[in-house]
Amino acid sequence: MRQHLPHVDLSHNRRSDVVPTPKERPSSVRVTAVRAAEQPSEFKDAALPKILNLAEAATLVRCSRAHLCNIIHGKVRGIPHLPIVRIGRRVLFRRESLEQWLHEIEAAGL
């Protein structure tokens, strides 16, 4: 036999009640990003993890994820090999290796 559950009124839990409007939303996210860009490099290094995923590496290199994938697969001519760590389908980067790779490109004048 089927039991009937008591009716629960969820009308008070509307999306407008849960998500703050743009006026109420704190701007600390934008301010934090700006302040992180203004900090010296030794503070930036502490904020970044030692292992980066594709999106984080693309942000560090300041290019799109698609362009970084093209570099990984050797589709961009004249760019040296980018060292990656693969765990299954996941593509990871050691921060030190990525920074060294950027220095190699800078030294080569590419």
C-alpha positions as semicolon CSV with decimal commas, in nm:
position;residue;x (nm);y (nm);z (nm)
1;M;0,000;0,000;0,000
2;R;0,122;0,345;-0,089
3;Q;0,178;0,596;0,191
4;H;0,096;0,958;0,141
5;L;0,354;1,211;0,248
6;P;0,241;1,534;0,408
7;H;0,232;1,833;0,174
8;V;0,528;2,069;0,219
9;D;0,497;2,426;0,102
10;L;0,818;2,529;-0,078
11;S;0,688;2,860;-0,212
12;H;0,908;3,052;0,036
13;N;1,223;2,897;-0,118
14;R;1,213;3,079;-0,452
15;R;1,533;3,145;-0,644
16;S;1,501;3,520;-0,589
17;D;1,512;3,454;-0,214
18;V;1,823;3,239;-0,236
19;V;2,042;3,427;-0,486
20;P;2,128;3,786;-0,399
21;T;2,056;4,054;-0,656
22;P;2,355;4,229;-0,818
23;K;2,313;4,519;-0,576
24;E;2,333;4,286;-0,276
25;R;2,610;4,066;-0,417
26;P;2,945;4,148;-0,260
27;S;3,210;4,282;-0,495
28;S;3,486;4,115;-0,293
29;V;3,545;3,858;-0,568
30;R;3,642;4,126;-0,818
31;V;3,843;4,318;-0,561
32;T;4,029;4,002;-0,456
33;A;4,127;3,931;-0,817
34;V;4,254;4,285;-0,865
35;R;4,449;4,275;-0,540
36;A;4,604;3,940;-0,634
37;A;4,731;4,092;-0,958
38;E;4,887;4,383;-0,767
39;Q;5,074;4,165;-0,517
40;P;5,447;4,089;-0,551
41;S;5,539;3,759;-0,717
42;E;5,639;3,586;-0,391
43;F;5,282;3,628;-0,265
44;K;5,135;3,506;-0,594
45;D;5,343;3,187;-0,576
46;A;5,199;3,106;-0,235
47;A;4,845;3,141;-0,370
48;L;4,895;2,902;-0,664
49;P;4,900;2,528;-0,600
50;K;5,202;2,322;-0,705
51;I;4,991;2,119;-0,946
52;L;4,765;2,305;-1,191
53;N;4,481;2,176;-1,405
54;L;4,430;2,290;-1,764
55;A;4,215;2,592;-1,675
56;E;4,456;2,713;-1,405
57;A;4,755;2,668;-1,635
58;A;4,579;2,860;-1,913
59;T;4,509;3,141;-1,667
60;L;4,875;3,147;-1,559
61;V;4,995;3,155;-1,922
62;R;4,716;3,403;-2,006
63;C;4,578;3,215;-2,302
64;S;4,268;3,007;-2,369
65;R;4,236;2,642;-2,272
66;A;4,193;2,553;-2,640
67;H;4,521;2,724;-2,732
68;L;4,699;2,545;-2,449
69;C;4,560;2,214;-2,580
70;N;4,694;2,301;-2,925
71;I;5,037;2,365;-2,773
72;I;5,025;2,031;-2,588
73;H;4,936;1,843;-2,907
74;G;5,212;2,016;-3,106
75;K;4,978;2,213;-3,333
76;V;5,150;2,548;-3,268
77;R;5,473;2,576;-3,467
78;G;5,788;2,707;-3,307
79;I;5,673;2,651;-2,949
80;P;5,885;2,408;-2,743
81;H;5,739;2,096;-2,582
82;L;5,521;2,171;-2,280
83;P;5,573;1,915;-2,001
84;I;5,247;1,769;-1,871
85;V;5,139;1,496;-1,631
86;R;4,851;1,277;-1,744
87;I;4,636;1,086;-1,499
88;G;4,383;0,910;-1,717
89;R;4,217;1,180;-1,925
90;R;4,317;1,450;-1,681
91;V;4,595;1,687;-1,790
92;L;4,798;1,840;-1,507
93;F;5,096;2,074;-1,497
94;R;5,364;2,123;-1,235
95;R;5,380;2,496;-1,166
96;E;5,763;2,494;-1,167
97;S;5,773;2,319;-1,505
98;L;5,525;2,566;-1,651
99;E;5,725;2,864;-1,523
100;Q;6,048;2,713;-1,661
101;W;5,874;2,658;-1,996
102;L;5,772;3,026;-2,000
103;H;6,132;3,130;-1,930
104;E;6,252;2,910;-2,220
105;I;6,006;3,080;-2,456
106;E;6,110;3,421;-2,329
107;A;6,481;3,342;-2,374
108;A;6,418;3,212;-2,727
109;G;6,232;3,531;-2,812
110;L;5,920;3,353;-2,934
